[in-house]
Amino acid sequence: MTLFDLAIRSMRKNIKHYYLYFFALIFTVSLYFVFSTLQHDHTILEQTLASGSMTSGFKVANVLLIFIASIFIIYASSIFLKRRSKEIGIYQLIGLTKGAVARLLIIENVILNIGALFVGIGIGAVVSRLFVLLLFRLIGIEALVELSFSSEAFNQTLKVFLILIALTSLQIVVLVYRKTLIQLFQAERMSDMTKPVKGAVATIMALAGFGLIAFGYWLSANMLNSMLLINMVLVLASTILGTYLVFRIAISWLFSVIRHSKNGHLSLKDSLSIAPLMQRMKSNANSLTIITVLSAMTLTMVSIAYSLYYSNEETSRNAMPADFMFEADEEGRAQQIEFERQLETAQIEHATYEIPYYTLPIQFAEEAPEFMEDAFEVYVVSKADVERARIPLNEEVSTSLHYPSLAWLAKTIEFPKPLVVQQEGAPQFTLDEFANSSIFNMSFGTSQLVVPHEQYEQLKAYETGEEGRGLKVAIQLKDEAELERANGYYHAVVGEIEDGGPHSYYDQYRGSVEGAGVFIFIAAFLGFVFLLSTGSILYFKQMTEAEQEKQSYRTLRQLGFSMSELMSGIRRKQLFVFGLPLLIGLLHSWFAVQSASFLFTTDVTIPVLLSMGVYSLIYASFAILTIGYYKKVVKEAL
């Protein structure tokens, strides 16, 4: 029998352990191939406004995919190799050299991974057009999509995964040559339980773990200052280290306290849940920390992506309150008149509003945030003119400053605050709100100060001069369904965006939809890969532990314990293994999304909760699979 024949027989024997790994690997390869195809697809680039950012997005997605695929493949390979340590030792006992054993395992590794690679590429090639259709649906584009095979994507995918196969083959060689026969035969029985930290040291380190996590949460809510980059690194470092200490010290210490409180006499449930966890606390701490952090990253990415997509329309309207806007200078007036003429010819109903303004230099009278310490100029507009133009305002305040691009920095400021005009003899007045919406379309720049009409007339005496006066003309359509058609006439008059022309609300909305659509498309599928990988790692690890504990279950069954009694303790163990990382990951993600709330101008609680709910349900399916596998092992124990 050749090594190849032996490898095929071995794979058939171990297929029940490999099937989930094989499926996860195929999905990862397929997704990588699809993203590579989209990255080089000219149809997408021609149909979208944000083609450059879209290409960059798929490049970043591919890098993240390589990262998670590397962790998943190498970690899963190490679990499988540890599980087969005794088998590797037997091969050496019957006369195979270490080189022959290494070649045997490498043949298995290559067959399995090459098979997954080509199946994944084949599936990716077939479904890539479906992915394009889904992407177009998300970003609101209707276009004919043809089925084609990307040679660039094929070469890119082949190179990346061949490198990963080479790495896992090297991993096999290292294990075979470094492990002695004794180590191979004792690998499954070796406990990685370390001596628990006791007394005051354990208490201090456990509290330090919770303290580091709490510090990370607090800093994430207060990091918007000049040290933003350092703060982000500190948040990441403190939460990861804190999470590790919680799993490594706090949980271990808690288990030790429980065991000592019972004088070592654990119940059956405790013996099947707490005891196995304590025995493998070191490796559990490492894997659970990695899974918790990856889960938090995945949840944060998906939640932010869905929230941006969910709030896109309102965000676009906050930035571009008028459907179309013109400056009332000579060129702008001519463009406005021609545009309205074309709207009337096309029978598109609309209303025209004029909003006069003047420029005023102002400054906060009291201590101000760093970004607004100096005096700055604003366009002063009358609240009555703004309301007449059908631009929404907060009715509960009388004076508001509007500058969406800086509003996120002002979230920590308490209002009202006194403002002073930088002119001699000018009165002081109160600012009630820093709004996250604009009065003039974003393309006209600068900030706007909305004041009651009486105050508008009073402050006019301190304006910077005639050159600071102006008039904006807002055009609002009666029917929003006509926006796309009207936008075509608008650009026929003012020029295209690519040529430096201004943009309208519809342009802003379409661009935002494309950006958010691509983001949620990438985040959703990356999130699923992350979830599939982390869930699979936990599943593989628990499969291995179930096989190692099979003899214990056999003994317990022979002593008369029923399957339901054994499964009760096993469920408690899985609740910890799957539930605790999920719970801490959800908490990490919630605070991470809150720290990124400056990206949103609307309440995103609903999309965040929906994202977390869907993630938790899929994650729970791995726990159900694991419990099912344990049930099978317990049944076979007799």
C-alpha positions in Angstrom: 0.0 0.0 0.0 1.4 3.4 -1.0 1.4 6.5 1.2 -1.3 8.0 -1.1 -3.6 4.9 -0.6 -3.0 5.2 3.2 -3.8 8.9 3.1 -7.1 8.2 1.3 -8.1 5.5 3.8 -7.2 7.9 6.7 -9.3 10.7 5.2 -12.3 8.4 4.8 -12.0 7.4 8.5 -11.7 11.0 9.7 -14.3 12.5 7.3 -16.8 13.0 10.2 -14.3 15.3 11.9 -13.4 17.2 8.7 -16.8 18.0 7.1 -17.4 21.3 8.9 -13.8 22.4 8.4 -14.2 21.5 4.7 -17.4 23.5 4.4 -16.0 26.5 6.2 -12.9 26.5 4.0 -15.0 26.2 0.8 -17.1 29.1 1.9 -14.0 31.2 2.7 -12.4 30.4 -0.7 -15.6 31.2 -2.5 -16.0 34.5 -0.8 -12.4 35.4 -1.4 -12.8 34.6 -5.1 -16.0 36.6 -5.3 -14.5 39.7 -3.7 -11.5 39.4 -6.0 -13.8 39.1 -9.0 -15.8 42.2 -7.9 -12.5 44.0 -7.4 -11.6 43.5 -11.1 -15.2 43.7 -12.5 -15.5 46.6 -15.0 -19.3 46.4 -15.0 -19.4 47.5 -11.4 -16.8 50.2 -11.9 -18.7 51.6 -14.8 -22.1 51.6 -13.1 -21.2 53.2 -9.8 -20.1 56.7 -8.7 -17.8 55.5 -6.0 -15.8 53.0 -8.1 -12.5 54.0 -6.5 -13.7 53.5 -2.9 -15.5 50.3 -4.0 -12.3 48.8 -5.4 -10.4 49.8 -2.2 -13.2 48.3 -0.1 -12.9 44.9 -1.8 -9.1 45.0 -1.4 -9.4 45.6 2.3 -12.1 42.9 2.5 -9.7 40.4 0.9 -6.9 41.3 3.4 -9.3 40.7 6.3 -10.4 37.5 4.7 -6.8 36.3 4.4 -6.3 37.3 8.1 -9.3 35.3 9.4 -8.6 32.4 7.0 -5.0 32.1 8.2 -6.1 32.1 11.9 -8.9 29.6 11.2 -6.9 27.1 9.0 -3.8 27.1 11.2 -5.8 26.9 14.5 -8.0 24.1 13.1 -5.0 22.3 11.8 -3.4 22.4 15.2 -6.5 21.0 16.8 -6.7 18.1 14.3 -3.0 17.3 14.7 -3.3 17.2 18.5 -6.3 14.9 18.1 -4.4 12.5 15.9 -1.2 12.5 18.0 -1.8 8.9 19.0 -2.4 7.9 15.4 0.9 9.6 14.4 2.7 7.7 17.1 1.3 4.4 15.9 2.5 5.0 12.4 6.0 5.5 13.8 5.7 2.3 16.0 4.8 0.1 13.0 8.0 1.2 11.2 7.2 4.4 9.3 10.0 7.0 9.5 9.2 10.6 10.7 9.7 11.7 7.1 7.2 9.1 5.8 4.6 10.1 8.5 5.1 13.8 7.6 4.6 13.1 3.9 1.5 11.1 4.7 -0.1 13.9 6.6 1.0 16.5 4.0 -0.7 14.4 1.3 -3.9 14.4 3.3 -3.5 18.2 4.0 -2.9 18.9 0.3 -5.8 16.7 -1.0 -8.2 18.3 1.5 -7.2 21.9 1.0 -6.7 21.7 -2.8 -10.1 20.0 -3.0 -11.7 22.8 -1.0 -9.7 25.4 -3.0 -11.0 24.2 -6.4 -14.5 23.5 -5.2 -14.6 27.0 -3.6 -13.3 28.7 -6.8 -15.9 26.8 -8.9 -18.7 27.8 -6.6 -17.4 31.3 -6.4 -17.3 31.5 -10.2 -20.9 30.3 -10.4 -22.3 32.6 -7.7 -20.2 35.7 -8.4 -22.9 37.1 -10.7 -25.5 36.5 -8.0 -23.3 38.5 -5.7 -23.1 41.3 -8.2 -26.9 41.3 -8.5 -27.2 41.4 -4.7 -24.7 44.3 -4.6 -26.6 46.2 -7.3 -29.9 45.6 -5.4 -28.3 47.0 -2.2 -27.1 50.2 -4.0 -30.2 50.6 -6.1 -28.7 50.0 -9.6 -30.5 48.1 -12.4 -28.1 46.7 -15.0 -27.6 43.6 -17.1 -25.1 41.3 -15.5 -23.3 38.7 -17.7 -21.6 35.5 -16.4 -17.8 35.6 -16.8 -14.7 34.1 -15.3 -12.0 36.4 -13.9 -8.5 35.0 -14.5 -7.1 37.8 -12.3 -9.3 36.6 -9.4 -8.4 32.9 -10.1 -4.6 33.7 -10.0 -5.0 35.8 -6.8 -7.1 33.2 -5.0 -4.7 30.4 -6.0 -1.6 32.2 -4.8 -3.1 33.1 -1.4 -4.4 29.7 -0.5 -1.4 27.8 -1.8 0.7 29.8 0.6 -1.7 28.8 3.4 -1.5 25.2 2.4 2.3 25.5 2.5 2.1 27.0 6.0 0.0 24.1 7.3 2.3 21.6 5.7 5.2 23.2 7.5 3.1 23.0 10.7 2.8 19.3 10.2 6.6 18.8 9.6 7.4 20.8 12.8 5.0 18.7 14.9 6.1 15.3 13.6 9.8 16.0 14.0 9.6 17.8 17.4 7.3 15.4 19.3 8.7 12.2 20.8 6.7 9.0 20.9 5.8 9.5 24.6 4.6 13.0 23.9 2.5 11.9 21.0 0.8 9.1 23.0 0.2 11.4 26.0 -0.9 14.5 24.1 -4.6 13.9 24.6 -4.3 13.1 28.3 -2.0 16.0 29.1 -3.7 18.6 31.2 -3.0 22.2 30.6 -4.4 23.2 34.0 -2.0 25.6 35.7 -1.8 26.2 39.4 -4.5 28.7 40.2 -3.4 32.1 41.6 -4.6 32.3 45.2 -5.4 34.9 47.8 -4.9 38.6 47.4 -2.9 38.2 44.2 -5.9 36.4 42.5 -8.3 39.0 43.8 -6.1 41.9 42.6 -5.6 40.4 39.1 -9.3 39.5 38.7 -10.3 43.0 39.7 -7.6 44.3 37.3 -9.2 42.4 34.5 -12.7 43.9 35.1 -11.0 47.3 35.7 -9.2 47.2 32.4 -12.4 46.4 30.6 -14.3 49.1 32.4 -11.5 51.6 31.6 -11.7 50.6 28.0 -15.4 51.2 28.0 -15.0 54.6 29.7 -12.2 55.7 27.4 -14.2 54.7 24.3 -16.9 57.1 25.3 -14.4 60.0 26.0 -11.7 59.6 23.3 -12.7 62.3 20.8 -9.8 64.7 21.4 -6.4 65.5 20.0 -5.1 62.1 21.3 -7.7 60.1 19.3 -5.2 57.6 17.8 -3.5 56.9 21.2 -6.9 56.5 22.8 -8.0 54.0 20.2 -4.9 51.9 20.8 -5.4 52.1 24.6 -9.1 51.0 24.3 -8.1 48.0 22.2 -5.2 47.0 24.5 -7.1 47.4 27.7 -10.2 45.5 26.6 -8.1 42.6 25.1 -5.8 42.3 28.2 -8.8 42.7 30.5 -10.7 40.0 28.7 -7.8 37.6 28.9 -7.4 38.3 32.7 -11.1 37.6 33.2 -10.9 34.2 31.4 -7.4 33.3 32.7 -7.6 34.6 36.3 -11.0 35.7 37.4 -12.9 32.6 36.1 -10.2 30.2 37.2 -10.2 31.8 40.6 -14.0 31.6 40.8 -14.0 27.9 39.9 -11.3 27.2 42.5 -13.4 29.0 45.2 -16.5 26.9 44.2 -14.5 23.7 44.4 -12.9 24.5 47.8 -16.3 25.6 49.2 -17.5 22.1 48.6 -14.3 20.5 50.0 -13.6 19.0 46.6 -16.9 17.1 46.6 -18.4 18.2 43.3 -21.8 17.1 42.1 -22.2 15.3 38.8 -23.2 18.5 37.1 -20.2 20.3 38.5 -17.9 17.4 37.6 -19.1 17.5 33.9 -18.9 21.3 33.6 -16.5 23.0 36.1 -13.9 20.2 36.3 -13.2 19.9 32.5 -13.0 23.6 32.2 -10.5 23.9 35.1 -8.4 21.1 33.6 -8.0 23.0 30.3 -8.1 26.6 31.7 -5.0 27.8 30.0 -6.0 26.8 26.5 -9.6 27.8 27.2 -8.4 31.3 28.3 -6.4 31.7 25.1 -9.1 30.5 22.7 -12.0 32.2 24.5 -10.1 35.5 24.5 -9.5 35.3 20.8 -13.1 34.3 20.0 -14.5 37.0 22.2 -12.3 39.7 20.6 -13.1 38.4 17.1 -16.8 38.3 17.9 -16.7 41.9 19.2 -14.9 43.0 16.0 -17.4 41.2 13.8 -20.4 42.5 15.6 -19.0 46.1 15.6 -18.3 45.9 11.9 -21.7 44.5 11.0 -23.6 46.8 13.3 -21.9 50.0 12.0 -22.4 48.9 8.4 -26.1 48.2 8.9 -26.5 51.4 10.9 -24.9 53.5 8.1 -27.2 51.9 5.6 -30.2 52.2 7.8 -29.7 55.9 8.4 -28.5 56.8 5.0 -31.6 58.8 3.8 -31.8 60.9 6.9 -28.1 61.5 6.9 -28.2 62.6 3.3 -31.1 65.0 4.0 -29.3 66.5 6.9 -26.3 67.3 4.7 -28.4 68.5 1.7 -31.7 70.0 3.0 -32.8 71.4 -0.4 -33.4 69.2 -3.4 -31.4 71.7 -5.4 -29.7 74.9 -4.4 -28.1 77.9 -6.3 -26.1 80.9 -5.3 -27.9 84.0 -6.4 -25.0 85.6 -8.3 -25.0 86.3 -12.0 -24.0 82.7 -13.0 -26.1 81.1 -10.4 -29.2 83.1 -11.4 -28.8 82.1 -15.0 -28.4 78.5 -14.1 -31.4 78.6 -11.8 -33.7 80.2 -14.4 -32.6 77.7 -17.1 -33.1 74.8 -14.7 -36.6 76.0 -13.7 -37.5 76.4 -17.3 -36.5 72.8 -18.0 -38.5 71.6 -15.0 -41.6 73.4 -16.2 -41.1 72.0 -19.7 -40.9 68.5 -18.2 -44.0 69.3 -16.1 -42.1 68.6 -12.8 -43.8 70.6 -10.0 -41.6 72.5 -7.7 -41.4 75.4 -5.3 -38.6 78.1 -5.1 -37.5 79.8 -1.9 -34.9 82.5 -1.3 -32.8 82.5 1.9 -30.8 85.7 2.4 -27.7 85.6 4.7 -24.8 87.7 5.9 -21.4 86.8 7.4 -20.6 87.3 11.1 -17.4 86.5 13.0 -18.3 84.9 16.4 -16.6 83.1 19.3 -17.6 81.2 22.4 -17.6 83.5 25.4 -16.6 80.8 27.8 -14.2 77.9 27.6 -14.7 76.1 24.3 -13.6 72.8 22.9 -10.3 72.6 21.2 -11.7 72.6 17.7 -13.6 75.9 18.3 -11.3 77.9 20.6 -10.7 80.6 18.0 -13.2 83.0 16.3 -14.9 81.6 13.2 -17.2 83.0 10.6 -20.8 81.9 10.1 -23.6 82.6 7.7 -26.4 84.1 9.7 -29.9 83.3 8.5 -33.4 84.0 9.8 -35.4 81.2 11.3 -38.5 82.4 9.5 -36.8 82.1 6.1 -35.5 78.6 6.9 -39.0 77.4 7.9 -40.5 79.0 4.8 -38.1 76.9 2.7 -39.4 73.7 4.2 -36.1 73.0 5.9 -36.7 71.2 9.2 -35.5 72.8 12.5 -35.7 71.9 16.1 -38.8 73.8 17.3 -37.7 73.6 21.0 -34.7 75.9 20.4 -34.5 79.5 19.1 -30.8 79.7 18.2 -28.8 76.9 16.6 -25.5 76.4 14.9 -25.5 74.1 11.8 -22.3 72.3 10.6 -22.8 68.5 10.2 -19.1 67.7 9.6 -18.2 69.1 13.1 -21.4 68.2 15.0 -20.0 64.9 16.2 -17.2 66.7 18.0 -19.8 68.9 19.7 -21.7 65.9 21.2 -19.8 66.3 24.5 -20.6 70.0 24.8 -23.4 71.1 27.2 -25.7 73.7 25.8 -26.9 76.5 26.0 -23.6 78.4 25.7 -23.0 82.2 25.4 -21.6 83.5 22.1 -20.0 86.9 21.3 -19.7 88.7 18.0 -16.1 89.7 17.2 -17.1 93.4 16.7 -16.8 96.3 19.1 -20.1 97.0 20.9 -21.8 93.8 19.7 -24.2 92.1 22.1 -23.7 88.7 23.6 -26.3 86.0 22.8 -27.0 82.4 23.7 -26.5 79.3 21.5 -29.0 76.7 22.3 -27.9 73.8 20.0 -25.1 72.6 17.8 -27.2 70.8 15.2 -26.2 67.8 13.1 -28.0 69.1 10.0 -27.2 71.9 7.5 -29.3 74.8 6.3 -27.5 75.3 3.0 -26.5 72.3 0.9 -23.2 70.9 2.0 -21.5 71.8 -1.3 -21.8 75.5 -0.3 -19.6 74.9 2.7 -19.1 76.8 6.0 -21.4 76.8 9.1 -24.8 78.5 9.4 -26.2 80.3 12.5 -30.0 80.3 12.7 -31.5 83.0 14.9 -35.0 84.5 15.4 -35.9 87.1 12.8 -35.7 90.0 15.3 -32.2 89.0 16.3 -31.3 88.5 12.7 -32.1 92.1 12.0 -30.3 93.3 15.2 -27.1 91.4 14.4 -27.0 92.7 10.8 -25.4 95.9 12.0 -22.2 93.9 12.9 -21.8 91.9 9.6 -18.4 91.8 7.9 -19.5 93.9 4.9 -21.3 93.7 1.6 -18.9 91.0 0.3 -20.2 88.8 3.1 -23.8 89.1 2.1 -25.6 86.7 -0.2 -28.7 84.9 -1.2 -29.2 81.2 -1.6 -32.1 79.9 -3.8 -33.6 76.5 -2.7 -35.7 74.5 -5.1 -37.9 71.8 -3.5 -39.8 69.3 -5.7 -43.5 68.5 -4.9 -43.0 64.8 -5.7 -39.8 63.0 -4.6 -40.3 60.4 -7.2 -39.3 63.0 -9.8 -35.8 63.5 -8.2 -33.9 61.3 -10.5 -35.4 62.9 -13.7 -34.9 66.4 -12.3 -31.3 65.6 -11.4 -30.6 64.9 -15.1 -31.8 68.4 -16.0 -29.8 69.9 -13.2 -26.5 68.5 -14.4 -27.4 69.4 -18.0 -27.4 73.0 -16.7 -24.6 73.1 -14.1 -22.2 70.4 -15.4 -21.3 67.0 -14.1 -19.8 66.2 -10.7 -16.7 64.6 -12.3 -16.0 67.9 -14.1 -16.1 69.9 -10.8 -19.8 70.8 -10.9 -21.9 71.0 -7.7 -24.1 68.2 -6.5 -27.7 67.9 -5.4 -29.5 66.0 -2.7 -30.1 63.1 -5.1 -26.3 63.0 -5.9 -25.5 62.9 -2.2 -28.1 60.2 -1.5 -27.0 58.0 -4.4 -23.3 58.3 -3.4 -24.1 57.5 0.2 -26.3 54.5 -0.8 -23.5 53.1 -2.9 -20.9 53.6 -0.2 -23.1 52.2 2.6 -24.4 49.4 0.3 -20.8 48.2 -0.5 -19.9 48.5 3.2 -22.8 46.4 4.4 -22.3 43.9 1.6 -18.7 43.4 2.6 -19.4 43.5 6.3 -22.2 41.0 6.2 -20.2 38.4 4.3 -17.0 39.0 6.2 -19.0 38.8 9.4 -20.4 35.5 8.4 -16.9 34.2 7.6 -15.7 35.4 11.0 -18.7 33.8 12.7 -18.3 30.5 10.8 -14.6 30.4 11.6 -14.9 31.2 15.4 -17.9 28.9 15.8 -16.0 26.1 13.9 -12.9 26.6 16.1 -15.1 26.2 19.3 -16.9 23.2 17.7 -13.6 21.5 16.7 -12.2 22.1 20.2 -15.3 20.7 21.9 -15.3 17.7 19.5 -11.8 16.9 20.6 -12.6 17.3 24.3 -15.7 15.1 23.9 -13.6 12.3 22.5 -11.0 12.7 25.3 -13.8 12.5 27.9 -15.5 9.5 26.3 -14.0 7.0 28.8 -15.3 9.1 31.7 -18.8 9.0 30.2 -18.5 5.2 29.8 -17.6 4.9 33.4 -20.5 7.1 34.6 -23.0 5.2 32.4 -21.7 1.9 33.8 -22.2 3.3 37.3 -25.9 3.9 36.5 -26.1 7.5 35.6 -28.7 8.3 32.9 -28.0 10.1 29.7 -30.2 13.0 30.8 -28.1 13.5 33.9 -24.9 13.5 31.9 -26.3 15.9 29.3 -27.4 18.3 32.0 -23.8 18.8 33.1 -22.6 19.0 29.5 -25.1 21.7 28.7 -23.9 23.8 31.6 -20.3 23.5 30.3 -21.4 24.5 26.7 -23.4 27.4 28.2 -20.1 28.7 29.6 -17.9 27.9 26.5 -20.3 29.5 24.0 -22.3 31.9 26.2 -19.6 33.8 28.0 -17.6 34.8 24.9 -20.8 35.8 23.2 -22.0 37.9 26.2 -18.6 39.7 26.6 -18.4 40.1 22.8 -21.8 41.7 22.8 -20.8 44.1 25.5 -17.5 45.0 23.8 -19.4 45.6 20.5 -22.1 47.7 22.1 -19.6 50.1 23.6 -17.5 50.1 20.4 -20.6 51.1 18.4 -21.4 53.8 20.9 -17.9 55.2 20.6 -18.4 55.4 16.8 -21.8 57.1 17.2 -20.3 60.3 15.7 -20.6 58.5 12.3 -24.4 58.6 12.6 -26.8 61.6 12.8 -29.7 59.4 13.8 -30.6 56.9 16.5 -29.2 53.5 15.4 -30.3 51.4 18.4 -32.7 49.3 16.2 -30.2 48.2 13.5 -27.5 47.5 16.2 -29.9 45.3 18.2 -31.1 43.5 15.0 -27.4 42.8 14.0 -26.6 41.5 17.5 -29.8 39.3 17.5 -29.1 37.7 14.1 -25.4 37.1 15.1 -26.4 35.5 18.4 -28.9 33.2 16.7 -26.3 31.9 14.2 -23.7 31.6 16.9 -26.1 29.6 19.1 -26.5 27.1 16.2 -22.8 26.0 16.8 -23.7 25.4 20.5 -26.6 23.2 19.4 -24.4 21.3 17.0 -21.8 20.8 19.8 -24.4 19.5 22.3 -25.7 17.2 19.6 -22.2 15.8 19.1 -21.7 15.3 22.8 -25.1 13.5 22.9 -23.8 11.1 20.2 -20.5 10.5 22.1 -22.4 9.8 25.3 -24.7 7.3 23.5 -21.7 5.5 22.0 -20.0 5.4 25.4 -21.8 2.1 26.3 
